[in-house]
Amino acid sequence: MKIEGALITDLSNAGESAKQLQAMGYDGIYTMEGSRDPFYPLLLAAEHAPGVDLSTAIAVAFPRNPMHLAYQAWDLQEFSKGHFLLGLGSQVRAHIENRFGCDFARPAARMRELVLAMKAIFRCWQEGEKLDFRGEFYTHRLMTPIFNPGPNAYGPPPILIAAVGPHMTEAAGEVADGMIVHPMNCVPYLHELVLPALARGLAKSGRTRGDLVLSVSTMVITGRTPEELEGAEAGIRNLLGFYGSTPAYLPAMKACGLDGLQPELNRLSKQGKWLEMGQLVDDDFLNAFAVRGAPETIAEQLLDRLGGVADRLSLYKPYPSDPSIWPPIIEALKRGGRQGEA
């Protein structure tokens, strides 16, 4: 299992931050599309932290065209010497339609076709196949030599789809090289919804679980002092309140029997009462969606949850913490045992 860390910074510090993450022991570094572009920091990461895996987790897919994405992914795969993974997500309807001004209709079918279009473009560049992709949402039929970058010495970059519901998960299993599981996940959700839907998608394309990379992001609450633990817990409670207010994450909440809180969280979100939302997240909710405890207990908890499930594990910790906490946890995860064990 490879361990990944988030690169959350502006461009002025992206290179140095990537170097620090690599030194901490992370196998991979990922960016998220929030208030900044997810692609630019990875160029700097590739330069300052050579050899580490780089991924977007995620880049929002629908406002971008498959051809745009193909060029960006091709360049990053080449520049990183084969260490780039393109992670794509659909976002939610409100953001796609009202923030990006794009169409959100039939997102799973659209994402499936976008990935197939990109793979057709990759085959054109890598193998010389004539570009003739004709779909419902995308059409790509022209590739003249001046616009063809030619074969990539490291091969086409893998494409991963972020999925929450069963239809997008099936699409990931059918056409993608991997799937990204949102940090709003719990054990019943993974075993009762995600893995069966993924298997259905894999069966459609005649593939098996070994043909796909499963990247799981998990919320972690830890600290060495009561004050650090309290701060970490407050950060995760607020985040869970925010995620729990969004109907898109109801499948995970239902799987854990915690969907009854969603209507109230949604009502408070529409009133802008963000702090009140976090205060509604009780210990049962917290324990379902996060691992928490002293640093030396974290690796074992994560392995209990995700051992044999995740191929790549992202530690999701959206709160200030002492950087020295994480290297022993990462080392223990790679070793497959408790911290301090030989």
N, C-alpha and C positions, 0 to 999 in steps of 0.2 A: 504494500500500500504506500503510495507516494503522498507526502504531506505538503499542503499548499498554504501560502499566506497572502494576505491582501496587500496590494500596493496602493495605499491611500495617501496621495500627496499631489502637489502641483508640479509642473514641469521643472521648476527650478531645483527641486530636491529629489526628483524621480530616480536619477541614476544612483545617488548615494543611498537612498532608501532601499533600492533593489539590492545593492551590495550588502547592506546590513541584514536584509532578510536571508540572503544566501548564506552569510556567515553564521546566522542563527541555526542553520541546518535544513531550511525548507528546500524541498525538491522542486517546487514550482511557485511562481508568483502570478497573481491574477489581478486584473483591474475590473472595476465595476462602472457601468455607465450611470453616473449620478449627475453631479453638477459640472463634470468635466468629460472630455472625450476619452474613451477607453483605449484608443490605439496609440496615440502619441507617447504616453509614458513607457510603453513596452519597447519602443525603439531605444530609448535611453537605458532601459533595463537590460536589453540585449547587449549593449555596449559595455555597461559597467558590471554586469553579473553574468558573464558568458558561461554557457553550459546549463543554466537553470531553465526549466520549462516555463514558458510564458503563455498566458491565456487571457482572453476577455471572458469575464464571467459576471455579467454578460454584456455584449453589445446589442442594442435594440435593433432587431432585424428589419421590421417592416418599413421604416422610413428610408431604408437604404435599398438600393437595387442589387441583385445578385452579381452583376458585373463590377460594381463599385467594391463590394465585399471581396470578390475574388482577387482583384488587384491588390487590395490592402493585405489580405491574408497571404498571398503569394510573396509579396515583398518581405513581410515579417518572417515567413518561413525561411526564406533565403538568407536574410540578414542575421537571424538567430541560429543559423546552421542546423535547421531541422527541429527546433525546440518550440515551435509555435502551435497552439491549439486555438481554433476559432470557436468561441462559445457564443451562441446566439439565443436571444430570448424574445418573446412576443410583447412583453410589457402588458398592461391592461388597457381595455377599451378607452377609458377616459383620457389616458395619456396619449395614446396613438391618435385618437381623433381630435382632441382638444389642445394638446401640447405640440404634437408633431404635424397635425393637419393631414393625416393619412387615413386610409381605409383599414378597418379592422375586421371586416366580414370574414367568417370561417377561418379563424386563425390557425387551427391545426392543419387544414388542407393547404393553406397559404404557406405555412412554414415547411411542410413536406415538399411542396413544389419548389420553394426557394432553394432548399438543399439540393434537390435533384438538378436544378438549373446550374448551381455552382459546380456540381460534380461534372456536368456536361462541359462547362467551361474549362475545368481542370483537365479533363481528358483531351480537349482540343489543344491546350498548351503543352501538356506532358507527352501525349501519345500521337499528336497530329491528326486526331479524329476531326472530321468536318463538324463544325458547330451548327447544329440544326435542332435547337430545343424549342418546342412549341407547346405551351401549357395554357391553362386557364388564366393564370395571373401574370405570367412572365413569358416573354418570347425573346430568344437570342439566336440569330441566324447569320450574323456577319462577324467575321474575324479575319481581317487582312493582315499581312505580315508586319506592317509597321506598328500594329497595336498588339501583337502577340509577343509576350515576354519569352516564350520558348520554354523548354523543359527546366524544371527546378531540380538542382542537383540533390536535393534532400527529399524529393517527392512532394506530392500535394499535401497541404496541411490538413489534419483531421478537423472535422466539423462536429461540434457538440451542440445539442439542443437542450435548453433549460425547459423543464416541464413540471407542471403541478397536477393538472387533471388527466384523466385516462386517455383522451383523444390525442393530446400532444405527446403523452408518454408513448403511446403506440406509434406515433409518427417517428419519434426518436428511435425506437427499436427497429423500425422498418428501414429508414433511409440514412440515419446519422452514424457517425463513427463513435459517438458517445452521448451520454446524457448527464445533465447537471441537475442535481436535486437541490431545491431551494432550502435555505436554513430553517424555514418554517416546516419542519418535519418531525415525526415521532416514530417510534419503532412499529406500532401497528400499521401506520400509514405506509411505511416502506414495505412491509411484508405482505399486507393484505391488498394494497392498491398499486404501488409502484412496480414491484417485481412482476406480478401477474400481467399488468398492462404492457410492460416492457417485453415480456415473453411472447405476448400475442403479436406485437409488432415485429419482433425478430422472426417469428414463424412465417409471417407474410413474405419475408425476403429470403427465407431458407437459411437463416443464420442462427447461431447459438449465442449464449451469454458471453462466451469467450471472444466473440467478434466485436464486442462493444465495451467501451470504457465507461464506468459509472463513477461520477464525481459527486460526492455528498458533502454539503456544507453543514456544520453543526455548531450551534451556539454553546460557548464555553464560559462559565463563571468561575473565576478563581482569583486568589490573592493570598499573600503571606500573612496579612494582618486582618483583624475584624473590619477595620476601616476600608481596606482594599476590597475585601469580599462584599461589603455593603455597597460600595460604589459600583462594582461590577454587576451585582444583582440588580441594582436600580436601573442601570443602563439596559440590561436585557429585559427587565419588566416593561420599560417604556417601549422598547422595540417590539416585544410581543403584543403589546396593546395596539401599536400601529398596524402590525401585520394582521392581527386578529380582527381588525375593523374592516378588512378588505374581503369581499365575498369570494375572491379567487382562491383564498386559502382555506375555505370551508372544508374541502375534502380531508385535509390533514387534521383539522379540528374535530370533524365528525368521527374519524377513525379512532381518536382518543376519547371520544365521548365528551368533548369540551366545546361543542358548537353552540351551546345555549348562551354563551357570553357574547357571541358575535353581533346580534342586533343592538345591544347596548353600546358596544364599542363603536359600531358603525354610526350610531346616533351621536355619540360624543365627538367623533371625528368630524362630522358635519358642522358641529358647533365650535370646532377648533380647540376642544378641551383635551389637549395632548397629555398633560400630566395626570389628569383624572383617569385617563384610559389605562396608564401603567399601574395605577393604584388598584385597579380591578383585577389584575393578574395575580391569582393566589398561588400558593406553593404547588398545588397539584398541576396547575397549568405550567408553571415554571419547570417542574421536574419532568414533565412530558416532553418539552421541547428543548431543554438544555441540560447539559451536564454541569454540576457545580460541586465545589469542594476545594480542599487544599491542593496545591499544585501536584503533590506526589500521588494523588488519587485520580487525576484527570485521564492519564493515558489508559489506565485499566478500565475506567468507565467507558471511554470511547471505543476501546476494542471490544468490550462486552456488547455494545450497541451495534457496532458496524463491522466487526471482524467477519470476513467472509462475504460481506455485502459490498463495501466500497473498494474501488480500485485506487481512487484518489480521495483524500480527505482534506477539506478546507476548515481551518479553525476560525470560527466567526466570533470576534470579540470586539464589538464596537464601543469600547470604553478605554480610557487611559489605563495603562498597566506598565509595570516594571519590565523592560525587555528581557532582563535576565531570567524571568520566570519560564520563558517558553523553550529555550534550547533543551533543558532536561526532559520536558514533556515530548518534544519532537523526537529526541533520541530514544525515549522509552517506546514511543509508538512504532518507530522503525524496528526496534528490537523485539517488539511484541510482548512486552512484559512490564512489570512495575518499575518505577524509577529506582535506580540504585542496584537493580538485579544485574548479575553478570550474564 
